[in-house]
């Protein structure tokens, strides 16, 4: 009888290890590259340029890191370089990105969670001056885009579909 109970306990231990391994694989987040395709944006939501930030003439770039989940929704979003904590532009950038939808990244033909980097530029339009685009950056602009906001993406990370 003792032998049977030990065998059953060992059997459950092996099944538990297999379940933990599958859960870790399911929750793994990959960087793009090395056989992992980058997600492509399907729907993006523009952030709000707060009245307070406009009045204070706050301009510049918010750098974000986000996880695009297997279903194309956005999971965790972190501000990696802040522009403005006082007037709410960092918060608005995060809120907007959390509403974006993507065609998910893949690895070996299967959908996987992929970490992406996003650069979001808040720029106030000045009379007689064109909006500037930093060298080496591509930008995505749609007809619905506010004249005061450009979304910039690293060429190798996120591009509009």
Backbone as ProteinMPNN parsed JSONL, in Angstrom:
{"seq_chain_A": "XXXXXXXXXXXXXXXXXXXXXXXXXXXXXXXXXXXXXXXXXXXXXXXXXXXXXXXXXXXXXXXXXXXXXXXXXXXXXXXXXXXXXXXXXXXXXXXXXXXXXXXXXXXXXXXXXXXXXXXXXXXXXXXXXXXXXXXXXXXXXXXXXXXXXXXXXXXXXXXXX", "coords_chain_A": {"N_chain_A": [[0.827, -1.197, 0.0], [1.972, 1.241, 0.733], [3.791, 1.658, -1.349], [2.103, 2.177, -3.544], [0.879, 4.634, -2.844], [3.071, 6.367, -2.89], [3.803, 6.234, -5.533], [1.598, 7.358, -6.788], [1.769, 9.956, -5.746], [4.187, 10.817, -6.888], [3.439, 10.689, -9.571], [1.474, 12.764, -9.713], [3.154, 14.914, -9.176], [4.763, 15.04, -11.492], [2.8, 15.617, -13.411], [2.071, 18.141, -12.499], [4.416, 19.611, -12.974], [4.506, 19.575, -15.781], [2.188, 21.053, -16.35], [2.925, 23.559, -15.273], [5.087, 24.204, -16.949], [3.74, 24.481, -19.43], [2.095, 26.679, -18.847], [4.017, 28.672, -18.409], [5.128, 28.885, -20.989], [2.865, 29.772, -22.38], [2.546, 32.312, -21.299], [4.766, 33.674, -22.054], [6.666, 36.419, -23.277], [7.855, 37.676, -26.241], [10.672, 39.283, -27.821], [10.727, 41.173, -30.93], [12.055, 39.748, -33.944], [14.618, 37.297, -34.787], [13.092, 35.085, -35.809], [10.618, 35.773, -34.815], [7.8, 37.477, -35.735], [6.942, 40.928, -36.121], [4.175, 42.605, -34.555], [1.441, 44.137, -36.357], [-0.155, 47.246, -36.623], [-3.648, 47.6, -36.437], [-5.814, 49.054, -35.563], [-5.707, 52.229, -34.235], [-5.844, 54.466, -31.493], [-6.057, 57.856, -30.897], [-4.173, 59.796, -28.572], [-5.258, 62.084, -25.998], [-4.492, 65.461, -26.111], [-3.885, 67.221, -23.511], [-5.609, 70.081, -22.161], [-4.249, 71.546, -20.211], [-1.587, 70.852, -20.734], [-1.303, 71.918, -23.285], [-1.647, 74.657, -22.736], [0.6, 75.062, -21.142], [2.469, 74.706, -23.008], [3.733, 72.22, -23.464], [5.773, 70.006, -25.128], [7.05, 67.251, -26.991], [8.538, 63.943, -26.839], [7.084, 60.878, -25.847], [8.189, 57.863, -24.659], [7.356, 54.529, -24.973], [6.842, 51.174, -23.845], [5.276, 48.258, -24.786], [3.168, 45.345, -24.517], [2.003, 43.301, -26.97], [-0.589, 41.174, -27.064], [-1.453, 37.671, -27.728], [-3.988, 37.727, -28.857], [-4.079, 40.116, -30.146], [-4.728, 42.363, -28.702], [-3.666, 44.943, -26.389], [-1.507, 44.454, -23.715], [0.366, 44.918, -20.893], [1.59, 48.231, -20.497], [4.254, 50.4, -20.394], [5.79, 53.457, -19.457], [8.773, 54.348, -20.722], [10.419, 56.491, -21.091], [9.687, 59.495, -19.828], [7.624, 62.275, -20.743], [5.859, 64.1, -19.611], [4.596, 64.263, -16.517], [3.146, 65.922, -14.934], [1.078, 67.346, -16.352], [-0.342, 65.382, -17.601], [0.268, 64.075, -20.096], [1.85, 61.742, -20.403], [0.178, 59.838, -19.17], [-2.07, 60.011, -20.864], [-0.97, 59.033, -23.227], [-0.459, 56.343, -22.539], [-3.106, 55.475, -21.965], [-4.25, 55.69, -24.525], [-2.704, 53.862, -26.102], [-3.364, 51.44, -24.872], [-5.816, 50.962, -25.991], [-5.379, 50.258, -28.572], [-5.43, 48.006, -31.394], [-3.978, 45.093, -32.82], [-2.607, 43.123, -35.519], [-1.479, 40.152, -34.477], [1.936, 39.288, -33.495], [3.993, 36.56, -34.672], [5.436, 33.3, -34.112], [7.03, 30.663, -35.555], [4.727, 30.301, -37.069], [2.679, 30.438, -35.21], [0.594, 32.426, -33.12], [1.988, 34.782, -30.881], [2.807, 36.538, -27.835], [4.232, 39.745, -28.055], [6.768, 42.075, -27.325], [6.792, 45.538, -27.875], [8.188, 48.7, -28.911], [7.241, 52.053, -28.662], [7.167, 55.317, -29.91], [5.853, 58.324, -29.135], [5.006, 61.402, -30.295], [4.253, 64.539, -29.071], [3.327, 67.516, -30.355], [2.964, 70.938, -30.683], [1.349, 72.792, -33.118], [2.814, 75.364, -34.95], [2.278, 78.584, -36.297], [3.078, 79.052, -39.683], [5.243, 77.319, -39.574], [6.377, 74.166, -40.534], [5.517, 70.899, -39.25], [7.983, 69.036, -37.58], [9.912, 66.153, -38.373], [11.752, 63.788, -36.723], [15.042, 62.723, -37.688], [15.559, 59.574, -39.271], [13.213, 58.373, -38.484], [10.03, 56.925, -39.098], [6.741, 58.006, -39.767], [3.317, 57.74, -38.812], [0.386, 58.808, -40.119], [-2.932, 59.667, -40.16], [-6.031, 60.628, -41.765], [-7.712, 61.332, -39.713], [-6.038, 62.242, -37.82], [-5.014, 64.513, -35.364], [-3.937, 67.886, -35.897], [-2.028, 68.507, -34.096], [-0.585, 66.331, -33.273], [1.652, 63.719, -33.755], [2.304, 60.341, -34.447], [4.998, 58.347, -33.933], [6.945, 55.666, -35.112], [9.396, 53.204, -34.562], [11.193, 52.012, -37.307], [11.605, 49.231, -37.436], [9.813, 48.094, -35.692], [6.883, 48.784, -35.175], [4.533, 49.188, -37.618], [2.038, 50.801, -39.554], [-0.658, 48.876, -40.936]], "CA_chain_A": [[0.0, 0.0, 0.0], [2.856, 2.396, 0.766], [4.358, 1.815, -2.677], [1.084, 2.777, -4.399], [0.68, 6.043, -2.522], [4.245, 7.111, -3.352], [3.733, 6.261, -6.994], [0.561, 8.342, -7.133], [2.309, 11.282, -5.42], [5.174, 11.135, -7.914], [2.68, 10.938, -10.796], [0.889, 14.103, -9.637], [4.257, 15.87, -9.268], [5.139, 15.141, -12.897], [1.724, 16.336, -14.104], [2.13, 19.537, -12.079], [5.53, 20.231, -13.687], [4.092, 19.751, -17.169], [1.231, 22.155, -16.368], [3.666, 24.793, -15.039], [5.836, 24.47, -18.173], [2.805, 24.976, -20.445], [1.649, 28.01, -18.438], [5.118, 29.601, -18.654], [5.213, 29.081, -22.431], [1.699, 30.556, -22.794], [2.654, 33.69, -20.828], [6.057, 34.22, -22.487], [6.641, 37.587, -24.153], [9.022, 37.642, -27.106], [11.049, 40.484, -28.574], [10.648, 40.868, -32.356], [13.306, 39.298, -34.542], [14.996, 35.896, -34.543], [11.966, 34.189, -36.082], [9.371, 36.318, -34.27], [7.357, 38.609, -36.556], [6.406, 42.072, -35.379], [2.754, 42.875, -34.737], [1.145, 45.329, -37.157], [-1.288, 47.963, -36.067], [-4.901, 47.524, -37.188], [-6.634, 50.179, -35.093], [-5.05, 53.032, -33.21], [-6.64, 55.521, -30.873], [-5.211, 59.02, -30.636], [-4.226, 60.285, -27.195], [-5.773, 63.433, -25.786], [-3.492, 66.481, -25.773], [-4.646, 67.903, -22.46], [-5.664, 71.544, -22.192], [-3.183, 72.041, -19.341], [-0.308, 70.671, -21.436], [-1.275, 72.916, -24.366], [-1.428, 75.979, -22.139], [1.978, 75.104, -20.65], [3.3, 74.493, -24.208], [4.529, 71.007, -23.295], [5.959, 69.293, -26.385], [8.144, 66.291, -26.963], [8.319, 62.534, -27.105], [6.862, 59.889, -24.785], [8.658, 56.547, -25.094], [6.558, 53.496, -24.321], [7.074, 49.763, -24.124], [3.973, 47.603, -24.624], [3.076, 43.939, -24.9], [0.867, 42.954, -27.819], [-0.954, 39.808, -26.697], [-1.757, 36.747, -28.825], [-5.267, 38.061, -29.502], [-3.95, 41.418, -30.809], [-4.969, 43.47, -27.774], [-2.455, 45.408, -25.707], [-1.43, 44.12, -22.292], [1.112, 45.897, -20.099], [2.198, 49.389, -21.157], [5.114, 51.141, -19.47], [6.477, 54.637, -19.969], [10.21, 54.134, -20.524], [10.988, 57.832, -20.955], [8.557, 60.387, -19.6], [7.577, 63.647, -21.252], [5.106, 64.997, -18.742], [3.77, 63.646, -15.483], [2.349, 66.956, -14.284], [-0.092, 67.756, -17.128], [-1.088, 64.212, -18.04], [0.534, 63.529, -21.43], [2.268, 60.338, -20.26], [-1.037, 59.065, -18.867], [-2.902, 59.966, -22.071], [-0.302, 58.137, -24.178], [-0.711, 54.976, -22.076], [-4.534, 55.186, -22.174], [-4.497, 55.509, -25.959], [-2.071, 52.625, -26.571], [-4.12, 50.3, -24.345], [-7.003, 50.762, -26.824], [-4.977, 49.866, -29.919], [-5.558, 46.605, -31.793], [-2.916, 44.685, -33.719], [-2.473, 41.768, -36.047], [-0.429, 39.715, -33.548], [3.186, 38.723, -33.965], [3.991, 35.094, -34.703], [6.677, 32.527, -34.057], [6.762, 29.355, -36.152], [3.344, 30.268, -37.551], [1.719, 30.524, -34.113], [0.517, 33.743, -32.48], [2.692, 34.908, -29.603], [2.873, 37.881, -27.259], [5.473, 40.399, -28.488], [7.028, 43.402, -26.751], [7.089, 46.558, -28.875], [8.535, 50.035, -28.432], [6.475, 53.084, -29.359], [7.56, 56.693, -29.639], [4.694, 59.166, -29.416], [5.409, 62.792, -30.269], [3.253, 65.585, -28.87], [3.909, 68.745, -30.897], [2.014, 72.005, -30.955], [1.547, 73.37, -34.437], [3.116, 76.789, -34.903], [1.943, 79.248, -37.564], [4.162, 79.269, -40.615], [6.324, 76.325, -39.443], [5.913, 72.786, -40.706], [5.844, 70.007, -38.147], [9.249, 68.386, -37.844], [10.0, 64.712, -38.188], [13.141, 63.466, -36.392], [15.748, 61.897, -38.673], [15.555, 58.141, -39.028], [11.918, 57.904, -37.991], [8.895, 56.977, -40.005], [5.588, 58.404, -38.97], [2.017, 57.3, -39.274], [-0.544, 59.917, -40.029], [-4.187, 59.368, -40.84], [-6.849, 61.83, -41.951], [-8.334, 61.671, -38.44], [-4.992, 62.677, -36.912], [-5.035, 65.914, -34.946], [-2.775, 68.604, -36.409], [-1.079, 68.709, -33.008], [-0.058, 65.072, -32.781], [2.228, 62.75, -34.684], [2.706, 59.092, -33.827], [6.21, 57.882, -34.587], [7.242, 54.274, -34.841], [10.676, 52.727, -35.067], [10.962, 51.303, -38.562], [11.642, 47.786, -37.291], [8.934, 47.602, -34.634], [5.448, 48.861, -35.421], [4.164, 49.968, -38.793], [0.631, 50.647, -39.892], [-0.925, 47.856, -41.956]], "C_chain_A": [[0.871, 1.26, 0.0], [3.425, 2.69, -0.62], [3.371, 2.516, -3.612], [0.914, 4.258, -4.113], [1.868, 6.892, -2.963], [4.21, 7.26, -4.87], [2.714, 7.3, -7.453], [1.087, 9.752, -6.869], [3.327, 11.717, -6.461], [4.462, 11.451, -9.227], [2.058, 12.319, -10.813], [1.968, 15.168, -9.757], [4.687, 16.082, -10.711], [4.072, 15.912, -13.667], [1.749, 17.814, -13.735], [3.26, 20.261, -12.795], [5.182, 20.485, -15.148], [3.127, 20.93, -17.279], [1.941, 23.494, -16.172], [4.448, 25.166, -16.29], [4.943, 25.023, -19.264], [2.34, 26.386, -20.113], [2.744, 29.041, -18.692], [5.249, 29.893, -20.143], [4.073, 29.965, -22.914], [1.838, 32.013, -22.391], [3.965, 34.351, -21.259], [5.854, 35.385, -23.446], [7.959, 37.606, -24.919], [9.38, 39.038, -27.607], [10.896, 40.17, -30.061], [12.035, 40.514, -32.874], [13.577, 37.857, -34.188], [13.815, 34.95, -34.7], [10.642, 34.646, -35.517], [8.99, 37.534, -35.115], [6.78, 39.704, -35.667], [4.9, 42.181, -35.579], [2.574, 44.064, -35.676], [-0.162, 45.928, -36.676], [-2.484, 47.887, -37.016], [-5.78, 48.716, -36.838], [-5.857, 50.931, -34.021], [-5.966, 54.154, -32.751], [-5.683, 56.649, -30.529], [-5.3, 59.416, -29.156], [-4.791, 61.699, -27.149], [-4.599, 64.338, -25.425], [-4.191, 67.387, -24.77], [-4.554, 69.425, -22.586], [-4.506, 72.13, -21.38], [-1.816, 71.939, -20.022], [-0.183, 71.655, -22.589], [-0.957, 74.297, -23.808], [-0.001, 76.146, -21.628], [2.981, 74.894, -21.783], [4.241, 73.305, -24.05], [4.565, 70.273, -24.631], [7.088, 68.293, -26.207], [7.652, 64.874, -27.132], [8.07, 61.766, -25.812], [7.306, 58.554, -25.365], [7.926, 55.498, -24.274], [7.04, 52.112, -24.718], [5.755, 49.063, -23.831], [4.069, 46.15, -25.048], [1.81, 43.758, -25.732], [0.6, 41.471, -27.577], [-1.315, 38.979, -27.927], [-3.046, 37.074, -29.55], [-5.238, 39.436, -30.17], [-4.274, 42.605, -29.919], [-3.652, 43.829, -27.09], [-2.554, 45.072, -24.227], [-0.743, 45.242, -21.541], [1.683, 47.003, -20.978], [2.991, 50.146, -20.103], [5.694, 52.359, -20.178], [7.96, 54.421, -19.67], [10.974, 55.441, -20.473], [9.825, 58.814, -20.939], [8.728, 61.723, -20.325], [6.981, 64.558, -20.192], [4.242, 64.212, -17.77], [2.789, 64.653, -14.889], [1.039, 67.254, -15.024], [-0.803, 66.595, -17.823], [-0.783, 63.63, -19.408], [1.017, 62.085, -21.38], [1.048, 59.443, -20.062], [-1.927, 58.932, -20.103], [-2.293, 59.045, -23.123], [-0.576, 56.678, -23.811], [-2.17, 54.582, -22.324], [-4.835, 54.906, -23.638], [-3.944, 54.17, -26.443], [-2.83, 51.397, -26.081], [-5.384, 50.001, -25.157], [-6.66, 50.319, -28.245], [-5.234, 48.372, -30.139], [-4.515, 46.298, -32.858], [-3.229, 43.344, -34.381], [-1.278, 41.23, -35.259], [0.846, 39.255, -34.25], [3.108, 37.208, -33.92], [5.399, 34.537, -34.547], [6.336, 31.13, -34.537], [5.298, 29.213, -36.558], [2.279, 30.359, -36.468], [1.756, 31.922, -33.515], [1.222, 33.717, -31.138], [2.6, 36.35, -29.118], [4.235, 38.477, -27.605], [5.577, 41.772, -27.829], [7.413, 44.346, -27.88], [7.471, 47.861, -28.199], [7.8, 51.045, -29.293], [7.018, 54.438, -28.94], [6.402, 57.574, -30.061], [5.099, 60.623, -29.224], [4.201, 63.694, -30.085], [3.903, 66.882, -29.337], [2.808, 69.741, -31.183], [2.349, 72.618, -32.305], [1.777, 74.87, -34.287], [2.845, 77.398, -36.268], [3.2, 79.438, -38.401], [5.31, 78.283, -40.52], [5.761, 74.938, -39.655], [6.272, 71.961, -39.48], [7.093, 69.223, -38.524], [9.154, 66.891, -37.591], [11.453, 64.378, -37.89], [13.761, 62.539, -37.44], [15.682, 60.427, -38.28], [14.235, 57.584, -38.53], [10.908, 57.893, -39.124], [7.713, 57.406, -39.157], [4.322, 57.901, -39.617], [1.065, 58.443, -39.064], [-1.803, 59.519, -40.779], [-4.988, 60.651, -40.955], [-7.483, 62.272, -40.636], [-7.312, 62.235, -37.447], [-5.103, 64.169, -36.618], [-3.819, 66.622, -35.531], [-1.706, 68.8, -35.337], [-0.399, 67.433, -32.555], [0.471, 64.223, -33.915], [2.557, 61.504, -33.883], [3.902, 58.581, -34.612], [6.481, 56.449, -34.17], [8.647, 53.962, -35.339], [10.386, 51.88, -36.279], [10.865, 49.792, -38.382], [10.657, 47.247, -36.271], [7.47, 47.632, -35.033], [5.215, 49.732, -36.638], [2.696, 49.769, -39.063], [0.458, 49.601, -40.994], [-1.338, 48.512, -43.248]], "O_chain_A": [[0.537, 2.241, -0.665], [3.526, 3.851, -1.016], [3.778, 3.372, -4.397], [0.816, 5.059, -5.042], [1.679, 8.037, -3.373], [4.555, 8.312, -5.407], [2.96, 8.034, -8.41], [0.873, 10.65, -7.683], [3.327, 12.876, -6.874], [4.847, 12.389, -9.924], [2.109, 12.994, -11.841], [1.741, 16.213, -10.367], [4.953, 17.217, -11.107], [4.4, 16.769, -14.487], [1.473, 18.66, -14.586], [3.091, 21.415, -13.189], [5.543, 21.53, -15.69], [3.239, 21.727, -18.21], [1.596, 24.471, -16.837], [4.474, 26.339, -16.663], [5.345, 25.95, -19.967], [2.205, 27.213, -21.015], [2.458, 30.153, -19.135], [5.461, 31.044, -20.522], [4.283, 30.824, -23.77], [1.301, 32.884, -23.076], [4.24, 35.483, -20.861], [4.983, 35.345, -24.315], [9.038, 37.558, -24.327], [8.501, 39.879, -27.796], [10.931, 38.996, -30.432], [13.051, 40.927, -32.314], [12.858, 37.258, -33.388], [13.563, 34.112, -33.834], [9.629, 33.976, -35.716], [9.75, 38.498, -35.208], [6.209, 39.437, -34.61], [4.4, 41.88, -36.663], [3.463, 44.909, -35.779], [-1.126, 45.227, -36.37], [-2.354, 48.081, -38.225], [-6.411, 49.313, -37.71], [-5.408, 50.35, -33.033], [-6.751, 54.706, -33.523], [-4.625, 56.423, -29.941], [-6.378, 59.373, -28.563], [-4.793, 62.412, -28.151], [-3.808, 64.016, -24.538], [-5.002, 68.23, -25.153], [-3.555, 69.97, -23.054], [-3.864, 73.09, -21.805], [-0.987, 72.84, -19.896], [0.902, 72.172, -22.853], [-0.109, 75.015, -24.338], [0.55, 77.246, -21.674], [4.191, 74.902, -21.558], [5.404, 73.368, -24.45], [3.52, 69.956, -25.201], [7.972, 68.476, -25.37], [6.507, 64.632, -27.514], [8.755, 61.976, -24.81], [6.853, 58.157, -26.439], [7.88, 55.567, -23.046], [7.582, 51.918, -25.806], [5.176, 49.245, -22.761], [4.937, 45.773, -25.835], [0.699, 44.023, -25.271], [1.45, 40.623, -27.847], [-1.464, 39.513, -29.026], [-3.198, 36.742, -30.725], [-6.254, 39.882, -30.705], [-4.109, 43.75, -30.342], [-2.659, 43.11, -27.201], [-3.554, 45.368, -23.573], [-1.208, 46.382, -21.547], [2.196, 46.743, -22.066], [2.463, 50.491, -19.047], [6.045, 52.295, -21.356], [8.358, 54.322, -18.509], [12.054, 55.509, -19.884], [9.082, 58.942, -21.913], [9.841, 62.22, -20.49], [7.506, 65.634, -19.905], [3.268, 63.573, -18.168], [1.726, 64.275, -14.398], [-0.004, 67.4, -14.387], [-1.767, 66.811, -18.557], [-1.518, 62.752, -19.858], [0.633, 61.28, -22.23], [0.914, 58.411, -20.719], [-2.476, 57.861, -20.36], [-3.02, 58.35, -23.833], [-0.892, 55.869, -24.683], [-2.446, 53.494, -22.83], [-5.59, 53.988, -23.955], [-4.647, 53.423, -27.124], [-2.929, 50.409, -26.807], [-5.961, 48.921, -25.033], [-7.558, 50.035, -29.036], [-5.252, 47.584, -29.193], [-4.205, 47.144, -33.697], [-4.012, 42.545, -33.867], [-0.181, 41.781, -35.353], [0.837, 38.887, -35.425], [2.268, 36.638, -33.223], [6.397, 35.207, -34.812], [5.446, 30.483, -33.984], [4.703, 28.145, -36.41], [1.088, 30.359, -36.779], [2.82, 32.533, -33.414], [1.084, 32.774, -30.359], [2.345, 37.265, -29.901], [5.264, 37.815, -27.472], [4.607, 42.529, -27.781], [8.241, 44.016, -28.729], [7.115, 48.097, -27.044], [7.745, 50.906, -30.515], [7.294, 54.675, -27.764], [6.011, 57.568, -31.228], [5.487, 61.03, -28.129], [3.239, 63.621, -30.85], [4.917, 67.303, -28.781], [1.827, 69.417, -31.853], [3.508, 72.923, -32.589], [1.033, 75.558, -33.588], [3.153, 76.787, -37.291], [4.231, 79.909, -37.921], [6.262, 78.377, -41.294], [4.771, 74.568, -39.024], [7.216, 72.283, -38.758], [7.237, 68.795, -39.669], [8.42, 66.431, -36.717], [12.32, 64.654, -38.72], [13.082, 61.68, -38.003], [15.742, 60.085, -37.099], [14.165, 56.405, -38.184], [10.935, 58.754, -40.002], [7.701, 57.182, -37.946], [4.271, 57.668, -40.824], [0.951, 58.983, -37.964], [-1.728, 59.077, -41.925], [-4.662, 61.65, -40.315], [-7.763, 63.457, -40.455], [-7.683, 62.659, -36.353], [-5.266, 64.981, -37.529], [-2.759, 66.007, -35.651], [-0.59, 69.218, -35.648], [0.302, 67.443, -31.543], [-0.206, 64.036, -34.926], [3.039, 61.602, -32.755], [3.821, 58.403, -35.828], [6.271, 56.071, -33.017], [9.041, 54.408, -36.416], [9.429, 51.106, -36.281], [10.114, 49.137, -39.105], [10.659, 46.046, -36.003], [6.871, 46.572, -35.214], [5.651, 50.882, -36.681], [2.16, 48.687, -38.828], [1.312, 49.456, -41.868], [-1.607, 47.823, -44.232]]}, "name": "protein", "num_of_chains": 1, "seq": "XXXXXXXXXXXXXXXXXXXXXXXXXXXXXXXXXXXXXXXXXXXXXXXXXXXXXXXXXXXXXXXXXXXXXXXXXXXXXXXXXXXXXXXXXXXXXXXXXXXXXXXXXXXXXXXXXXXXXXXXXXXXXXXXXXXXXXXXXXXXXXXXXXXXXXXXXXXXXXXXX"}
